[in-house]
Amino acid sequence: MTSPPCTELRHHPLPWIAAALAYWAASAAGHDIVSQAYGVLFETFGRQTMEHALNAMSIASVAALAAVPLLGPRADLRRNATLWAALLVLAFALDATLIVTNVERIHFPQYAILGALLFAGLGDAAAVLVACALLGLGDEFAQFALNAHYTKYLDFNDCLLNLAGAAMGMVAARILGFGLNVSRRTRQAGRAVALALAGLTAFACAAALADGRFLFHHAPDGGFDPFPVVDGARRMVLSFVQSDGFWTVSEHGRRYHILSPQAGAALLAGLTALLIRLCEAPGASRVRHALTDA
């Protein structure tokens, strides 16, 4: 007697998805704790020591991450190594242009964990990347809405860091064999829900834009209210700062670029589409997906 095809590969996606969403909510709510902890370490050891320590940790992390493709099937080593190298180059480029302080590199592992958990449950690159783009945007929106006096703008820089981290976590999970046993029905449902939510978000933003509800730049006028009443209507401020040039220099001398809301939204959508294209090829998942599709 033979068992049904691939019965041993079946799994329940809901625990993975629930774990991913619970993790996202906890990490989004813990921003203040991380900032306070970093502040204490900063005051205790000094800026230079913390900068050197974070740089050393980053270098060690990159060295360890370079070995990830070796953990997957040998037949897919070339493709996995090429894709992984592209993601590392993307992370370096974002680090060089968008990061203000080294502690912001925490966005990469933070969302890598989220991407890995979601891929283990959904098994679909498009569903995971679109979901992480939306969750990252929601995370940054909540931070701006609650602490506009601190963030001063809806931070699309961090949205791109979040997305890059999610892509790395998702690819690492796939290389290690997670998410390869997800049924076609689950993958299709996950993709449909993620794309529907993205469509609704885009429609809501387009409607708000057409109605003049967004203020791309607004002077604080003595306060940082992200939802002021202007001309008798409630509006949303997207930025309280306006850069004079491409580069902004921090108080510690680091040069970085602040994405405008228009450029940030376009880059977030474009990078999500590009990463989906790069990550869509099934590679080692072909055999297992063929079995689970039976």
C-alpha positions as CSV (number, residue, x, y, z in Angstrom):
1,M,0.0,0.0,0.0
2,T,1.3,3.4,-0.9
3,S,0.6,6.6,1.0
4,P,-1.0,9.6,-0.6
5,P,1.6,11.7,-2.5
6,C,3.5,14.1,-0.3
7,T,1.3,13.6,2.8
8,E,4.3,14.0,5.0
9,L,5.0,17.4,3.4
10,R,1.6,18.9,4.3
11,H,1.6,21.5,7.1
12,H,-0.7,24.0,8.6
13,P,0.1,27.6,7.6
14,L,-1.9,29.4,10.2
15,P,0.5,28.9,13.1
16,W,3.3,30.4,11.0
17,I,1.2,33.3,9.9
18,A,-0.1,33.9,13.4
19,A,3.5,33.8,14.8
20,A,4.6,36.3,12.1
21,L,1.9,38.8,12.8
22,A,2.4,38.5,16.6
23,Y,6.1,39.0,16.1
24,W,5.5,42.0,13.9
25,A,3.1,43.6,16.4
26,A,5.5,43.0,19.3
27,S,8.5,44.4,17.3
28,A,6.5,47.4,16.1
29,A,5.4,48.1,19.7
30,G,9.0,47.7,21.0
31,H,10.6,50.6,19.1
32,D,10.7,52.8,22.2
33,I,12.3,50.0,24.3
34,V,15.0,49.5,21.7
35,S,15.6,53.2,21.4
36,Q,15.8,53.6,25.2
37,A,18.2,50.6,25.5
38,Y,20.4,52.0,22.8
39,G,20.4,55.4,24.6
40,V,21.5,53.8,27.8
41,L,24.4,52.0,26.1
42,F,25.2,55.2,24.2
43,E,25.5,57.1,27.4
44,T,27.4,54.4,29.2
45,F,30.0,53.5,26.6
46,G,30.1,56.7,24.4
47,R,29.2,57.3,20.8
48,Q,32.6,56.2,19.3
49,T,32.6,52.9,21.1
50,M,29.0,52.1,20.1
51,E,29.7,53.0,16.5
52,H,32.8,50.7,16.4
53,A,30.8,47.9,18.1
54,L,27.9,48.1,15.7
55,N,30.3,48.2,12.7
56,A,32.1,45.1,14.0
57,M,28.8,43.3,14.4
58,S,27.7,44.3,10.9
59,I,30.9,43.0,9.4
60,A,30.6,39.7,11.3
61,S,27.0,39.4,10.3
62,V,27.9,39.9,6.6
63,A,30.6,37.3,6.9
64,A,28.2,34.8,8.4
65,L,25.5,35.6,5.9
66,A,27.8,35.0,2.9
67,A,27.7,31.3,3.8
68,V,23.9,31.0,3.6
69,P,23.7,29.7,0.0
70,L,26.0,26.8,1.0
71,L,23.2,25.5,3.3
72,G,20.8,24.8,0.4
73,P,20.7,22.1,-2.3
74,R,23.8,21.9,-4.3
75,A,21.8,21.9,-7.6
76,D,20.6,25.4,-6.7
77,L,23.9,26.8,-5.4
78,R,24.6,29.0,-8.4
79,R,21.2,30.6,-8.5
80,N,20.9,31.0,-4.7
81,A,24.4,32.5,-4.5
82,T,23.6,35.0,-7.3
83,L,20.3,36.0,-5.7
84,W,21.9,36.2,-2.3
85,A,24.7,38.4,-3.6
86,A,22.2,40.7,-5.2
87,L,20.4,41.1,-1.9
88,L,23.6,41.9,-0.1
89,V,24.5,44.5,-2.7
90,L,21.0,46.0,-2.2
91,A,21.5,46.1,1.6
92,F,24.9,47.8,1.2
93,A,23.4,50.4,-1.2
94,L,20.6,51.2,1.2
95,D,23.0,51.4,4.1
96,A,25.2,53.8,2.2
97,T,22.4,56.2,1.2
98,L,19.5,56.0,3.6
99,I,20.8,55.1,7.1
100,V,21.3,57.9,9.5
101,T,22.8,56.0,12.4
102,N,24.3,52.5,12.6
103,V,21.6,51.3,15.0
104,E,19.1,51.6,12.1
105,R,20.6,48.5,10.6
106,I,18.4,46.6,13.1
107,H,15.7,47.0,10.4
108,F,17.4,44.3,8.3
109,P,17.3,41.4,10.9
110,Q,14.0,42.6,12.3
111,Y,12.2,42.2,9.0
112,A,14.3,39.2,7.9
113,I,12.6,37.3,10.8
114,L,9.2,38.5,9.6
115,G,9.9,37.5,6.0
116,A,11.1,34.0,7.1
117,L,8.1,33.3,9.2
118,L,5.6,34.5,6.6
119,F,7.4,32.4,3.9
120,A,7.2,29.3,6.1
121,G,3.5,29.8,6.2
122,L,2.6,31.1,2.8
123,G,5.4,29.7,0.5
124,D,4.9,32.4,-2.1
125,A,7.4,35.2,-2.8
126,A,4.9,37.7,-4.0
127,A,2.6,37.2,-1.0
128,V,5.4,37.6,1.4
129,L,7.1,40.6,-0.2
130,V,3.8,42.5,-0.7
131,A,2.7,41.7,2.9
132,C,6.1,42.8,4.3
133,A,6.0,46.1,2.3
134,L,2.5,46.8,3.7
135,L,3.4,45.8,7.2
136,G,6.6,47.9,7.0
137,L,4.6,50.9,5.8
138,G,2.1,50.4,8.6
139,D,4.9,50.2,11.1
140,E,6.4,53.5,9.9
141,F,3.0,55.1,9.7
142,A,2.2,54.2,13.4
143,Q,5.6,55.6,14.5
144,F,5.0,58.8,12.7
145,A,1.4,59.2,13.9
146,L,2.4,58.5,17.5
147,N,5.7,60.3,17.6
148,A,5.7,62.9,14.9
149,H,7.7,65.3,17.1
150,Y,10.5,62.7,17.0
151,T,10.4,61.2,13.5
152,K,9.3,64.4,11.8
153,Y,8.3,62.6,8.6
154,L,6.8,59.4,7.3
155,D,10.0,57.4,7.0
156,F,10.1,55.7,3.6
157,N,13.9,55.2,4.1
158,D,13.0,52.7,6.8
159,C,10.3,51.1,4.6
160,L,12.9,50.2,2.0
161,L,15.2,48.8,4.7
162,N,12.3,46.7,6.0
163,L,11.6,45.3,2.6
164,A,15.2,44.5,1.9
165,G,15.5,42.7,5.2
166,A,12.2,40.8,4.5
167,A,13.5,39.6,1.2
168,M,16.7,38.3,2.8
169,G,14.8,36.5,5.4
170,M,12.5,35.0,2.9
171,V,15.3,33.8,0.6
172,A,17.2,32.3,3.5
173,A,14.1,30.4,4.7
174,R,13.6,29.0,1.2
175,I,17.3,28.0,0.9
176,L,17.0,26.2,4.2
177,G,13.9,24.3,3.0
178,F,11.1,26.2,4.8
179,G,7.9,27.0,2.9
180,L,8.5,24.5,0.2
181,N,5.7,22.2,1.3
182,V,2.9,24.7,1.1
183,S,0.0,23.7,-1.0
184,R,-1.0,25.5,-4.2
185,R,-4.3,26.6,-2.6
186,T,-2.5,28.2,0.3
187,R,0.0,30.0,-2.0
188,Q,-2.7,31.3,-4.3
189,A,-4.9,32.4,-1.3
190,G,-2.0,34.2,0.3
191,R,-1.1,36.0,-2.9
192,A,-4.7,37.0,-3.6
193,V,-5.1,38.4,-0.1
194,A,-1.8,40.3,-0.2
195,L,-2.5,41.8,-3.6
196,A,-6.1,42.7,-2.6
197,L,-4.8,44.6,0.5
198,A,-2.2,46.3,-1.6
199,G,-4.8,47.4,-4.1
200,L,-7.1,48.7,-1.3
201,T,-4.2,50.6,0.2
202,A,-3.3,52.1,-3.2
203,F,-7.0,53.0,-3.9
204,A,-7.3,54.7,-0.4
205,C,-4.1,56.7,-0.9
206,A,-5.1,57.7,-4.4
207,A,-8.6,58.9,-3.2
208,A,-7.0,60.8,-0.3
209,L,-4.5,62.4,-2.7
210,A,-7.3,63.4,-5.1
211,D,-9.2,64.9,-2.3
212,G,-6.2,67.0,-1.1
213,R,-5.9,65.2,2.2
214,F,-2.2,64.8,2.1
215,L,0.2,67.6,2.9
216,F,3.6,66.6,1.4
217,H,5.3,69.3,3.5
218,H,3.9,71.3,6.4
219,A,5.6,73.7,8.7
220,P,5.2,72.6,12.4
221,D,3.8,76.0,13.5
222,G,4.8,75.4,17.1
223,G,3.7,71.8,17.2
224,F,4.0,68.5,15.4
225,D,0.4,67.4,14.8
226,P,0.4,64.8,12.0
227,F,-3.3,65.3,11.4
228,P,-4.0,69.1,11.5
229,V,-7.2,70.8,10.4
230,V,-6.3,73.0,7.4
231,D,-8.9,75.0,5.5
232,G,-11.6,73.4,7.5
233,A,-10.6,69.8,6.7
234,R,-8.6,67.1,8.5
235,R,-5.5,66.3,6.6
236,M,-2.4,64.2,7.0
237,V,1.1,65.7,7.1
238,L,3.7,63.5,5.4
239,S,6.8,65.5,6.3
240,F,7.6,68.4,8.6
241,V,11.1,68.7,7.1
242,Q,12.3,69.7,3.6
243,S,15.8,69.0,2.4
244,D,17.6,71.7,0.4
245,G,19.6,69.2,-1.6
246,F,20.0,65.5,-2.2
247,W,22.2,64.9,0.8
248,T,21.5,65.7,4.4
249,V,24.3,65.7,7.0
250,S,23.6,64.4,10.5
251,E,24.9,66.1,13.6
252,H,27.7,63.4,13.7
253,G,28.7,64.1,10.1
254,R,27.0,61.1,8.4
255,R,25.6,61.9,5.0
256,Y,22.3,60.4,4.0
257,H,19.3,61.0,1.7
258,I,15.7,61.6,2.9
259,L,13.2,60.1,0.5
260,S,10.3,62.4,-0.3
261,P,6.9,60.8,0.1
262,Q,6.5,60.7,-3.7
263,A,9.9,59.1,-4.4
264,G,9.5,56.8,-1.4
265,A,6.2,55.4,-2.4
266,A,7.4,54.9,-6.0
267,L,10.6,53.2,-4.9
268,L,8.7,51.0,-2.4
269,A,6.3,49.8,-5.1
270,G,9.1,49.4,-7.7
271,L,11.5,47.6,-5.4
272,T,8.7,45.2,-4.3
273,A,7.9,44.4,-7.9
274,L,11.6,43.9,-8.7
275,L,12.3,41.7,-5.8
276,I,9.2,39.6,-6.7
277,R,10.6,39.1,-10.2
278,L,14.1,38.1,-8.8
279,C,12.7,35.7,-6.2
280,E,9.9,34.1,-8.2
281,A,12.0,31.4,-9.9
282,P,11.2,28.2,-8.0
283,G,14.7,26.7,-7.9
284,A,14.7,23.8,-5.4
285,S,11.0,24.3,-4.6
286,R,10.0,23.0,-8.0
287,V,10.0,19.3,-7.0
288,R,8.1,19.8,-3.8
289,H,5.6,22.2,-5.2
290,A,4.9,19.7,-8.0
291,L,4.2,17.1,-5.4
292,T,2.0,19.3,-3.2
293,D,0.1,20.4,-6.3
294,A,-1.0,16.9,-6.9
